Amino acid sequence: MVAAVRVHKFGGPEVLTYEQVDIPAPAQGQVRIKQRACGINFIDTYFRMGMYPPMGGLPFISGNEGAGDVTAVGPGVTDIKVGDRVAYVSALGGYAEERLLPAERAVKLPSSISYEQAAGMMLKGMTVQYLVRRTWKLEAGQTALVHAAAGGVGQILSQWAKHIGATVIGTVGSKEKAAIAKANGCDHTILYREENFPARVKEITGGKMCDVVYDGIGKDTFPASLDCIRPLGMFVSYGSSSGQVEAFNINILQTKGSLFATRPTLNNYTATRKDLLATAGDLFEVVSSGKVKIPVNQKYGLKDAQKAHRDLEGRATTGSSILVP
């Protein structure tokens, strides 16, 4: 038996239950991992509340990101062996001392990446990788607006965009978070609670506006985000921490300048093992080189998952948060 955090009914942080569970031996194509760190992400709250239905139904072990050591491999596994340091973003089961994982979703960690870094960056960092390399191929000289720039994805995204050579404008909720965003690559910050952010973007860019808006907030920043984009630019909605963007008349994209809009997910961009390894490899390279740093600013014990979710939903966190089994 191992400790884990399970959800027996949908609801608030109080439904996260710390208990003992049995983890069987790995089956065909699986590996068993002793976890050293478990990532915490906003998507975890969506599963907890029932916004995203868990594939196996209730109850389920929360979390889908982590890093640790392989302690056993199932039949048919050839490229991962016992003793390998690995990290992953995969199906639910992450908030646990040990877990089973499809071997094809495990990525070997280079020695330059720690378990805590990996648990704090696999989902967020690989999300940033596809956002700046594939969804909109960000280039030097372009301008990007990053919402929630002091958040987990926001800090990595701002650093990576700055590394590419883009001008980065970040929206934040406080002066303290503005300082964090500036320290992580933002050239300009906007206090979205106090300022009209489309007007400030227009002022900052001299009327040229942004090539791309990266929006993980959702309801609270739409459709105003569209007013920040130049003609033929792109609106990228990759999350919805304030609620889902509701249905809208697609003609608004034409009236705002023939804009592109997309709602990408990491699962589609890393659906094949080839894409998964390429995405993770690019992330490992920029982190190992020091060009992008992974700020793990909150650490909680596994039994404190409820507090971790309250802090996350209360916007009391910056950078990445992890659970340490």
MINULUM-355119 format. One line per field, with one value per residue (C-alpha): residue number from 0; y, z, x; residue in one letter. Coordinates in pm, 1 decimal. Last residue first. Layout:
REM MINULUM-355119
pos = c(NUM,...)
y = c(Y,...)
z = c(Z,...)
x = c(X,...)
code = c(a,...)
REM end
This chain:
REM MINULUM-355119
pos = c(324,323,322,321,320,319,318,317,316,315,314,313,312,311,310,309,308,307,306,305,304,303,302,301,300,299,298,297,296,295,294,293,292,291,290,289,288,287,286,285,284,283,282,281,280,279,278,277,276,275,274,273,272,271,270,269,268,267,266,265,264,263,262,261,260,259,258,257,256,255,254,253,252,251,250,249,248,247,246,245,244,243,242,241,240,239,238,237,236,235,234,233,232,231,230,229,228,227,226,225,224,223,222,221,220,219,218,217,216,215,214,213,212,211,210,209,208,207,206,205,204,203,202,201,200,199,198,197,196,195,194,193,192,191,190,189,188,187,186,185,184,183,182,181,180,179,178,177,176,175,174,173,172,171,170,169,168,167,166,165,164,163,162,161,160,159,158,157,156,155,154,153,152,151,150,149,148,147,146,145,144,143,142,141,140,139,138,137,136,135,134,133,132,131,130,129,128,127,126,125,124,123,122,121,120,119,118,117,116,115,114,113,112,111,110,109,108,107,106,105,104,103,102,101,100,99,98,97,96,95,94,93,92,91,90,89,88,87,86,85,84,83,82,81,80,79,78,77,76,75,74,73,72,71,70,69,68,67,66,65,64,63,62,61,60,59,58,57,56,55,54,53,52,51,50,49,48,47,46,45,44,43,42,41,40,39,38,37,36,35,34,33,32,31,30,29,28,27,26,25,24,23,22,21,20,19,18,17,16,15,14,13,12,11,10,9,8,7,6,5,4,3,2,1,0)
y = c(1242.3,1599.4,1789.7,2059.4,2420.4,2614.1,2989.8,3211.0,3110.1,3290.2,3305.7,3175.3,2875.3,2778.1,2843.0,2643.5,2362.4,2340.4,2354.7,2050.2,1867.0,1887.6,1510.6,1494.0,1745.2,2086.0,2283.2,2628.8,2843.8,2596.1,2854.1,2676.4,2874.4,2926.3,3014.7,2820.7,2574.9,2282.8,2461.0,2539.2,2186.9,2003.7,2186.5,2097.8,1735.8,1729.0,1844.3,1609.6,1314.3,1373.7,1431.3,1099.3,925.4,1031.2,1232.5,1508.2,1806.3,1657.2,1583.3,1926.6,2101.2,2375.2,2616.5,2825.2,3166.4,3331.9,3695.3,3842.7,4193.9,4243.9,4236.4,3899.1,3739.2,3875.0,3677.2,3364.5,3463.3,3353.0,3048.7,3106.6,3125.3,2888.2,3007.9,3223.8,2968.0,2894.2,2752.7,2740.8,3015.1,3129.7,3440.4,3484.3,3772.3,3832.4,4195.9,4304.4,4166.3,4350.7,4399.2,4019.9,3997.3,4204.4,3915.8,3752.0,3831.7,3733.6,3419.4,3257.6,3293.1,3090.6,3340.6,3367.1,3666.5,3678.5,3934.2,4217.2,4575.4,4822.4,5124.8,5252.6,4910.9,5025.6,5256.2,4995.1,4737.3,4985.6,5039.9,4663.6,4621.7,4876.5,4925.4,4857.1,4487.3,4415.8,4555.9,4568.3,4470.2,4560.1,4397.6,4068.4,3828.6,3651.9,3931.4,4159.4,3899.3,3870.0,4248.7,4262.1,3990.6,4218.6,4509.4,4302.0,4107.5,4053.5,4108.4,4055.3,4225.0,4043.0,4177.5,3874.9,3769.0,3390.7,3412.4,3671.3,3431.1,3152.6,3367.4,3495.5,3146.2,2999.2,3272.6,3257.7,2878.5,2883.3,3222.0,3562.9,3636.3,3576.5,3680.9,3685.2,3938.0,3866.4,4108.1,3997.3,4107.9,3762.3,3493.1,3304.6,3007.1,3029.3,2686.3,2524.4,2667.3,2924.1,2740.7,2394.6,2461.7,2653.7,2350.0,2134.1,2364.8,2375.1,2002.2,1888.1,2189.5,2160.2,1784.1,1811.6,2085.8,1884.0,1568.3,1760.0,1825.9,1825.9,1446.6,1410.5,1278.0,986.1,1048.0,822.9,831.0,518.1,328.1,359.5,459.6,288.6,490.9,538.1,793.6,932.9,1253.3,1164.4,904.4,1066.9,1002.7,1133.3,1405.8,1235.9,1230.2,960.2,863.5,511.4,258.0,-27.1,4.4,206.8,135.7,-227.2,-260.3,-562.2,-719.4,-477.9,-269.8,-222.5,40.5,332.2,640.5,969.7,1257.9,1390.3,1503.7,1389.7,1472.7,1328.1,962.1,858.0,750.7,799.6,755.0,571.2,847.6,1131.1,1384.8,1735.1,1995.9,1740.1,1970.4,1762.5,1716.6,2093.4,2152.5,1927.6,2136.6,2420.2,2224.5,2059.1,1845.4,1544.2,1497.8,1200.3,934.4,566.5,467.1,145.4,88.7,-29.3,-187.9,-511.3,-487.0,-323.4,-484.7,-356.2,-26.5,-58.6,256.7,435.7,763.4,1142.3,1259.8,1560.4,1639.9,1941.2,2121.6,2189.6,1944.2,1615.0,1295.5,1016.5,1209.8,1042.5,1161.5,879.5,699.5,354.3,0.0)
z = c(-137.5,-235.4,-398.0,-646.0,-733.0,-1029.8,-1077.9,-845.3,-597.2,-402.8,-700.0,-473.8,-702.9,-657.8,-283.2,-228.1,-447.4,-250.8,77.4,-26.2,-146.2,202.3,254.3,-37.8,139.0,-21.9,-215.7,-362.6,-563.6,-818.2,-1061.1,-1378.9,-1554.2,-1929.9,-2104.2,-1837.2,-2089.8,-1910.0,-1926.9,-2299.5,-2382.5,-2157.8,-2323.7,-2674.5,-2568.0,-2411.8,-2737.2,-2953.2,-2720.0,-2715.9,-3092.5,-3162.7,-2897.6,-3088.2,-2933.0,-2812.9,-2983.6,-2946.0,-2575.0,-2511.8,-2598.8,-2849.6,-2855.0,-3169.1,-3309.9,-3630.3,-3697.9,-4017.5,-3869.9,-3579.9,-3808.5,-3950.8,-3611.2,-3489.2,-3772.1,-3559.4,-3344.2,-2994.3,-2771.7,-2418.4,-2319.3,-2022.2,-1667.9,-1483.9,-1508.7,-1871.1,-2056.0,-2393.8,-2580.0,-2859.2,-3043.3,-3363.2,-3589.7,-3941.4,-3852.8,-3532.3,-3199.4,-2875.5,-2950.0,-2966.5,-2602.0,-2505.1,-2615.1,-2379.4,-2083.9,-1797.3,-1968.9,-2056.4,-1830.3,-2014.5,-2297.7,-2528.5,-2755.9,-3085.8,-3331.5,-3094.6,-3153.2,-3403.9,-3234.4,-3077.8,-2925.7,-2562.2,-2620.4,-2809.9,-2543.3,-2274.2,-2447.9,-2481.0,-2109.1,-1963.2,-1634.6,-1267.7,-1255.5,-1563.2,-1407.5,-1730.0,-1756.5,-2016.6,-2125.6,-1963.7,-1931.5,-1598.2,-1365.8,-1523.4,-1453.3,-1089.7,-1047.8,-1202.9,-959.2,-667.6,-840.5,-861.8,-1097.4,-1394.6,-1771.7,-1959.8,-2269.5,-2426.9,-2717.0,-2902.0,-2925.1,-2895.8,-2540.0,-2458.2,-2576.7,-2369.3,-2055.9,-2095.8,-2161.2,-1857.0,-1629.9,-1778.9,-1760.5,-1382.5,-1320.4,-1318.1,-1680.1,-1615.2,-1977.4,-2219.2,-2503.6,-2773.4,-2999.7,-3293.8,-3346.4,-3305.1,-3408.9,-3249.6,-3446.1,-3344.2,-3256.3,-3334.9,-3166.0,-2920.8,-2804.8,-2860.4,-2624.8,-2376.1,-2326.8,-2293.8,-2014.2,-1829.7,-1845.5,-1783.3,-1578.6,-1205.0,-1188.0,-1396.5,-1181.5,-867.7,-1012.1,-1109.8,-1470.4,-1560.0,-1525.3,-1829.8,-1750.9,-1949.7,-2080.6,-1982.6,-2203.3,-2404.2,-2078.9,-1992.0,-1624.3,-1291.9,-973.9,-650.3,-368.3,-516.3,-658.8,-1023.1,-1095.5,-1386.9,-1737.2,-1861.8,-1833.0,-1753.5,-1591.5,-1571.3,-1385.6,-1495.4,-1220.9,-1373.5,-1751.8,-2022.8,-2393.4,-2395.3,-2231.7,-2372.1,-2037.6,-1745.0,-1588.9,-1222.2,-991.8,-1236.9,-1047.4,-1012.4,-1184.2,-1196.1,-1393.4,-1419.6,-1086.9,-894.0,-805.9,-916.7,-758.0,-972.2,-1349.8,-1546.4,-1803.3,-1554.2,-1675.6,-1724.1,-1553.6,-1275.6,-998.3,-924.3,-1296.2,-1353.3,-1040.3,-1175.2,-1494.6,-1283.3,-1237.6,-951.0,-1034.3,-828.5,-692.4,-604.1,-733.3,-718.5,-1070.2,-1205.1,-1581.0,-1826.2,-2171.7,-2058.6,-1689.4,-1407.5,-1064.3,-869.1,-676.8,-367.7,-210.6,123.9,187.0,152.2,22.6,-209.2,-173.8,48.8,-245.3,-392.9,-558.1,-742.7,-541.1,-448.5,-539.2,-434.7,-294.8,-257.1,7.5,-78.0,0.0)
x = c(574.4,674.4,387.8,480.9,400.6,536.7,570.0,369.8,103.3,-168.9,-405.4,-684.5,-726.9,-362.5,-355.8,-673.4,-537.4,-212.0,-403.2,-608.2,-294.2,-139.5,-107.0,138.0,362.1,372.8,633.6,570.8,812.3,944.6,1087.6,1199.1,1471.5,1490.2,1816.4,2006.2,2149.7,1984.4,1647.1,1668.8,1787.9,1540.3,1251.2,1372.3,1411.8,1064.1,903.7,1113.8,1050.2,674.2,660.6,832.5,621.2,311.3,25.9,259.3,92.2,-254.5,-215.8,-60.7,-385.5,-465.6,-762.1,-712.1,-798.0,-676.1,-759.6,-898.8,-865.6,-1108.8,-1414.0,-1308.7,-1247.7,-1583.4,-1744.4,-1693.0,-1990.4,-1902.4,-1952.0,-1826.1,-1461.0,-1444.7,-1390.8,-1135.6,-852.4,-940.5,-643.9,-463.2,-651.0,-418.5,-538.7,-339.6,-237.6,-372.1,-452.3,-273.7,-389.2,-470.8,-842.1,-881.0,-774.8,-1080.1,-1305.5,-1217.8,-991.7,-1223.7,-1358.7,-1028.2,-725.5,-458.7,-425.2,-125.3,-186.2,1.5,140.7,64.9,-52.7,98.9,-63.0,257.1,319.3,305.0,6.3,-195.5,-112.0,-221.0,-554.7,-607.0,-516.6,-754.9,-571.9,-645.2,-731.1,-515.8,-198.6,3.4,369.3,630.8,957.6,858.9,1151.8,1121.6,1235.8,973.1,703.2,811.4,807.0,459.1,350.5,436.1,262.4,-54.6,-281.2,-53.9,-62.1,262.4,403.1,698.1,903.9,1036.4,1399.3,1369.3,1508.3,1240.1,970.3,1127.1,1141.8,785.7,652.5,827.7,693.7,344.2,313.7,350.2,194.6,366.0,267.2,-101.7,-173.1,118.9,101.0,357.1,543.4,758.0,1117.3,1265.3,1020.0,730.0,606.7,242.1,102.1,438.8,746.8,607.8,294.4,445.7,734.3,520.4,297.1,608.8,722.7,391.1,323.9,681.9,786.8,738.1,774.2,1091.9,1241.9,1164.3,1320.0,1633.2,1741.9,2114.0,2134.9,1909.4,1561.9,1425.3,1073.9,783.3,472.7,565.0,619.7,251.4,254.8,195.7,224.9,416.2,404.1,83.8,-66.2,3.7,-264.2,-447.0,-318.9,12.1,271.4,598.2,938.0,1202.0,1518.6,1604.8,1674.9,1475.2,1475.2,1301.4,1364.5,1247.7,908.2,723.2,639.1,617.8,893.3,974.9,1130.9,1158.2,1271.3,1087.3,914.5,561.1,259.8,-102.5,-264.4,-558.8,-611.3,-959.4,-1286.1,-1486.4,-1486.0,-1218.4,-1168.0,-1200.1,-1460.5,-1316.3,-1536.1,-1584.8,-1460.7,-1150.2,-1080.8,-1092.3,-882.5,-605.7,-604.6,-466.2,-145.6,40.0,343.4,447.6,800.1,1022.0,782.9,862.1,762.1,614.6,643.5,379.3,382.3,215.3,123.5,318.3,276.9,-20.9,-50.3,-269.7,-406.0,-364.5,-542.5,-530.7,-870.0,-908.7,-1280.9,-1202.3,-1040.6,-1385.6,-1623.6,-1656.2,-1688.9,-1445.3,-1126.4,-802.0,-468.8,-216.2,-11.4,117.7,0.0)
code = c(p,v,l,i,s,s,g,t,t,a,r,g,e,l,d,r,h,a,k,q,a,d,k,l,g,y,k,q,n,v,p,i,k,v,k,g,s,s,v,v,e,f,l,d,g,a,t,a,l,l,d,k,r,t,a,t,y,n,n,l,t,p,r,t,a,f,l,s,g,k,t,q,l,i,n,i,n,f,a,e,v,q,g,s,s,s,g,y,s,v,f,m,g,l,p,r,i,c,d,l,s,a,p,f,t,d,k,g,i,g,d,y,v,v,d,c,m,k,g,g,t,i,e,k,v,r,a,p,f,n,e,e,r,y,l,i,t,h,d,c,g,n,a,k,a,i,a,a,k,e,k,s,g,v,t,g,i,v,t,a,g,i,h,k,a,w,q,s,l,i,q,g,v,g,g,a,a,a,h,v,l,a,t,q,g,a,e,l,k,w,t,r,r,v,l,y,q,v,t,m,g,k,l,m,m,g,a,a,q,e,y,s,i,s,s,p,l,k,v,a,r,e,a,p,l,l,r,e,e,a,y,g,g,l,a,s,v,y,a,v,r,d,g,v,k,i,d,t,v,g,p,g,v,a,t,v,d,g,a,g,e,n,g,s,i,f,p,l,g,g,m,p,p,y,m,g,m,r,f,y,t,d,i,f,n,i,g,c,a,r,q,k,i,r,v,q,g,q,a,p,a,p,i,d,v,q,e,y,t,l,v,e,p,g,g,f,k,h,v,r,v,a,a,v,m)
REM end
